[in-house]
């Protein structure tokens, strides 16, 4: 990792934007693609807001903020992707959509480019079947990616040792702590997290405690930075619903979201992004 890397990121939502920030902050040039230029520009504006907070806290100065921003190129086209060393996908948690994207990238990117998915639950081997299985790896960042140190590195069945080592080194270069995880649905953290969340939902549904008190209990009793209901809102219930379905298909009823969760989804209470979830915002 001695040379300046060029990174392609597909998806400029909160996760894609924060991954772009991690890369640019550590001296890498980033092309951040979205389906429209407006969405791509919005992603860069997200990065700008995060950097402004860093300036206000004294972590960086204004000049460094501008230098980081200058390394991120928002776009709605694949121009420049033929020169990137690594592509990280951070789009919808739908395997067919992701596979179609990687098939498109396979035509554009140089042969030595590594493909990575930020999927939180889909089999890496399944995604890698679309393109470059030897050069394909999972890089599961955690939200907010600019702050959370962990990245799960998940090789598929055909991922080469060289690709795995590249991925581990990349994570360390951007200041993250990588852990290598076997390719199973949900990997490590989400299997633990969704089991915990399901139990929290059931406690609420049974009237054992209020959501506020369950959140407080997890913060003060387990040392969690936020409780499961607040975290659920931050992640968004529609995304969690997709993950629940994937894990239920893989492991059975223990991961099936209870009725109270599905009721919130049906009511459009998707979480913080919608202004209402378990809590109102």
C-alpha positions as CSV (number, residue, x, y, z in Angstrom):
1,X,0.0,0.0,0.0
2,X,3.0,2.3,-0.6
3,X,1.4,4.1,-3.6
4,X,-1.6,6.4,-3.5
5,X,-4.6,4.2,-4.2
6,X,-7.6,5.1,-6.3
7,X,-10.8,3.9,-4.9
8,X,-14.2,3.5,-6.6
9,X,-17.2,3.6,-4.4
10,X,-20.7,2.8,-5.8
11,X,-23.4,4.3,-3.6
12,X,-23.3,7.7,-2.0
13,X,-25.8,7.2,0.8
14,X,-24.6,7.6,4.4
15,X,-22.5,4.4,4.3
16,X,-20.9,5.1,0.9
17,X,-20.2,8.7,1.8
18,X,-18.6,7.7,5.1
19,X,-16.4,5.0,3.5
20,X,-15.4,7.7,0.9
21,X,-14.4,9.9,3.8
22,X,-12.3,7.2,5.4
23,X,-10.4,6.7,2.2
24,X,-9.9,10.4,1.3
25,X,-8.9,11.2,4.9
26,X,-6.1,8.7,4.5
27,X,-4.8,10.2,1.3
28,X,-6.6,8.1,-1.3
29,X,-8.3,9.4,-4.4
30,X,-12.0,8.5,-4.5
31,X,-14.6,8.3,-7.3
32,X,-18.1,8.1,-5.7
33,X,-20.8,7.0,-8.1
34,X,-24.6,7.3,-7.8
35,X,-27.5,6.8,-10.2
36,X,-27.8,10.6,-10.5
37,X,-25.4,13.5,-10.2
38,X,-27.6,15.0,-7.6
39,X,-27.4,12.0,-5.3
40,X,-23.6,11.9,-5.8
41,X,-23.3,15.5,-4.9
42,X,-25.5,15.0,-1.8
43,X,-23.1,12.2,-0.8
44,X,-20.2,14.7,-1.0
45,X,-22.2,17.2,1.0
46,X,-22.6,14.6,3.7
47,X,-18.8,14.2,3.7
48,X,-18.4,18.0,4.0
49,X,-20.8,18.2,7.0
50,X,-18.8,15.4,8.7
51,X,-15.5,17.3,8.1
52,X,-17.0,20.5,9.3
53,X,-17.8,18.8,12.6
54,X,-14.2,17.5,12.7
55,X,-12.9,21.1,12.2
56,X,-15.2,22.4,15.0
57,X,-13.8,19.7,17.3
58,X,-10.3,20.6,16.5
59,X,-9.4,17.3,14.9
60,X,-8.4,18.9,11.6
61,X,-8.0,22.4,10.2
62,X,-9.9,24.1,7.4
63,X,-7.1,23.5,4.9
64,X,-7.0,19.8,5.6
65,X,-10.8,19.7,5.3
66,X,-10.6,21.2,1.8
67,X,-7.8,18.8,0.8
68,X,-9.9,15.8,1.8
69,X,-12.9,17.0,0.0
70,X,-10.8,17.6,-3.1
71,X,-9.9,13.9,-3.2
72,X,-13.6,12.9,-3.6
73,X,-15.1,13.1,-7.1
74,X,-18.9,12.6,-7.2
75,X,-20.3,11.3,-10.4
76,X,-23.2,9.5,-12.1
77,X,-21.0,7.8,-14.6
78,X,-18.3,5.1,-14.7
79,X,-15.7,7.5,-16.0
80,X,-12.4,6.9,-14.2
81,X,-13.4,3.5,-12.9
82,X,-11.0,2.0,-15.4
83,X,-8.1,3.3,-13.3
84,X,-9.3,2.4,-9.7
85,X,-7.4,-0.3,-7.7
86,X,-10.5,-1.2,-5.5
87,X,-14.2,-0.9,-5.9
88,X,-16.4,-1.0,-2.8
89,X,-20.1,-1.5,-3.4
90,X,-22.5,0.1,-0.9
91,X,-26.0,-0.1,-2.6
92,X,-29.3,-1.8,-2.0
93,X,-29.2,-5.0,0.1
94,X,-30.6,-7.0,-2.8
95,X,-28.3,-9.7,-4.3
96,X,-29.6,-9.4,-7.9
97,X,-29.0,-5.7,-7.9
98,X,-25.5,-6.1,-6.6
99,X,-24.6,-8.9,-9.0
100,X,-25.8,-6.8,-12.0
101,X,-23.6,-3.9,-10.8
102,X,-20.5,-6.2,-10.6
103,X,-21.1,-7.5,-14.0
104,X,-21.1,-4.0,-15.3
105,X,-18.0,-3.1,-13.4
106,X,-16.2,-6.3,-14.7
107,X,-16.4,-4.8,-18.2
108,X,-15.0,-1.4,-17.2
109,X,-12.4,-2.0,-14.5
110,X,-8.8,-3.1,-15.1
111,X,-8.2,-6.8,-14.7
112,X,-6.2,-6.4,-11.4
113,X,-8.9,-4.3,-9.7
114,X,-10.3,-5.9,-6.6
115,X,-14.1,-6.0,-6.1
116,X,-15.6,-5.6,-2.6
117,X,-19.1,-5.6,-1.2
118,X,-20.2,-3.8,1.9
119,X,-23.1,-6.2,2.3
120,X,-24.2,-6.9,5.9
121,X,-25.7,-10.3,5.3
122,X,-25.6,-11.7,1.7
123,X,-23.2,-14.6,0.9
124,X,-20.0,-13.3,-0.7
125,X,-19.6,-16.4,-2.7
126,X,-23.1,-15.8,-4.2
127,X,-22.2,-12.2,-5.1
128,X,-18.8,-13.2,-6.4
129,X,-20.4,-15.6,-8.8
130,X,-21.3,-12.6,-10.9
131,X,-17.7,-11.5,-11.6
132,X,-14.0,-12.0,-10.5
133,X,-14.6,-14.6,-7.8
134,X,-10.8,-14.8,-7.1
135,X,-10.6,-11.0,-6.7
136,X,-13.8,-10.6,-4.7
137,X,-14.1,-10.0,-1.0
138,X,-16.6,-8.7,1.5
139,X,-15.7,-5.5,3.4
140,X,-18.5,-5.0,6.0
141,X,-18.1,-1.6,7.5
142,X,-20.2,-0.5,10.5
143,X,-22.2,2.7,10.9
144,X,-21.0,5.4,11.3
145,X,-18.1,4.1,9.2
146,X,-16.0,7.3,9.9
147,X,-16.0,6.4,13.6
148,X,-16.4,2.7,13.9
149,X,-13.1,0.9,13.9
150,X,-14.3,-2.6,12.9
151,X,-14.4,-4.1,9.4
152,X,-15.4,-7.7,8.8
153,X,-13.3,-9.1,5.9
154,X,-15.2,-12.0,4.3
155,X,-13.6,-14.2,1.6
156,X,-15.8,-16.2,-0.7
157,X,-15.1,-19.8,-1.7
158,X,-12.7,-18.8,-4.5
159,X,-11.2,-15.6,-3.0
160,X,-7.4,-15.9,-3.2
161,X,-5.1,-15.4,-0.2
162,X,-3.5,-12.4,-2.1
163,X,-6.9,-10.7,-2.3
164,X,-7.6,-11.4,1.4
165,X,-4.2,-9.9,2.4
166,X,-4.9,-6.9,0.2
167,X,-8.2,-6.3,1.9
168,X,-6.8,-6.6,5.4
169,X,-3.9,-4.2,4.5
170,X,-6.4,-1.7,3.0
171,X,-8.5,-1.7,6.2
172,X,-5.4,-1.0,8.3
173,X,-4.3,1.7,5.9
174,X,-7.5,3.6,6.5
175,X,-7.2,3.2,10.3
176,X,-9.6,0.2,10.7
177,X,-9.3,-3.0,12.6
178,X,-10.1,-5.9,10.3
179,X,-11.3,-9.3,11.4
180,X,-11.4,-12.2,9.0
181,X,-14.8,-13.9,9.0
182,X,-16.1,-17.1,7.4
183,X,-18.6,-16.6,4.7
184,X,-21.9,-17.3,6.4
185,X,-25.2,-15.2,6.1
186,X,-25.0,-12.4,8.6
187,X,-21.3,-13.0,9.3
188,X,-20.5,-12.4,13.0
189,X,-21.8,-9.0,14.2
190,X,-25.2,-9.1,12.5
191,X,-26.0,-12.6,13.8
192,X,-25.4,-11.4,17.3
193,X,-27.0,-8.0,16.8
194,X,-30.3,-9.2,15.3
195,X,-30.7,-11.9,17.9
196,X,-30.3,-9.2,20.6
197,X,-32.7,-6.9,18.7
198,X,-35.3,-9.6,18.3
199,X,-35.3,-10.2,22.1
200,X,-35.6,-6.5,22.8
201,X,-38.7,-6.3,20.5
202,X,-40.2,-9.3,22.3
203,X,-39.6,-7.7,25.7
204,X,-41.5,-4.6,24.5
205,X,-44.3,-6.7,22.9
206,X,-44.7,-8.7,26.2
207,X,-44.9,-5.5,28.2
208,X,-41.8,-6.4,30.3
209,X,-40.5,-2.8,30.0
210,X,-40.8,0.3,27.8
211,X,-38.5,0.8,24.8
212,X,-36.9,3.7,26.7
213,X,-36.1,1.6,29.7
214,X,-34.9,-1.3,27.5
215,X,-32.6,1.1,25.7
216,X,-31.4,2.5,29.1
217,X,-30.8,-1.0,30.4
218,X,-28.6,-2.0,27.5
219,X,-26.6,1.2,27.7
220,X,-26.0,1.1,31.4
221,X,-26.1,-2.6,32.0
222,X,-24.3,-3.9,28.9
223,X,-22.2,-0.8,28.1
224,X,-23.7,-0.3,24.6
225,X,-23.4,3.3,23.3
226,X,-27.1,3.3,22.3
227,X,-29.9,0.9,23.0
228,X,-31.4,-1.5,20.5
229,X,-34.5,0.6,19.6
230,X,-32.4,3.7,19.0
231,X,-29.9,1.7,17.0
232,X,-32.7,0.1,15.0
233,X,-34.0,3.6,14.1
234,X,-30.4,4.7,13.1
235,X,-29.9,1.7,10.9
236,X,-33.5,1.9,9.5
237,X,-36.2,-0.7,9.9
238,X,-36.6,-1.5,6.2
239,X,-32.9,-2.5,5.9
240,X,-33.1,-4.5,9.1
241,X,-36.3,-6.2,7.7
242,X,-34.3,-7.4,4.7
243,X,-31.5,-8.7,6.9
244,X,-34.1,-10.5,9.1
245,X,-35.5,-12.2,6.0
246,X,-32.0,-13.3,4.8
247,X,-31.1,-14.7,8.3
248,X,-34.5,-16.4,8.7
249,X,-34.1,-18.1,5.3
250,X,-30.6,-19.3,6.4
251,X,-31.1,-20.2,10.1
252,X,-34.8,-20.5,10.7
253,X,-37.4,-19.0,13.0
254,X,-35.1,-17.6,15.6
255,X,-34.3,-14.7,13.4
256,X,-37.8,-14.0,12.2
257,X,-38.8,-10.5,13.2
258,X,-41.8,-10.5,15.7
259,X,-45.1,-8.9,14.9
260,X,-44.4,-5.6,16.6
261,X,-41.5,-5.0,14.3
262,X,-43.5,-5.8,11.2
263,X,-46.3,-3.5,12.4
264,X,-43.9,-0.6,12.5
265,X,-42.7,-1.4,9.0
266,X,-46.3,-1.6,7.7
267,X,-47.0,1.8,9.3
268,X,-44.1,3.4,7.4
269,X,-42.2,3.9,10.6
270,X,-38.8,3.2,9.0
271,X,-36.6,5.0,11.5
272,X,-34.7,8.2,11.8
273,X,-34.5,8.8,8.0
274,X,-38.3,8.8,7.8
275,X,-38.6,11.1,10.9
276,X,-40.3,8.3,12.9
277,X,-39.6,4.7,13.9
278,X,-39.6,3.4,17.4
279,X,-39.1,7.0,18.3
280,X,-40.3,10.3,16.7
281,X,-37.7,12.7,15.3
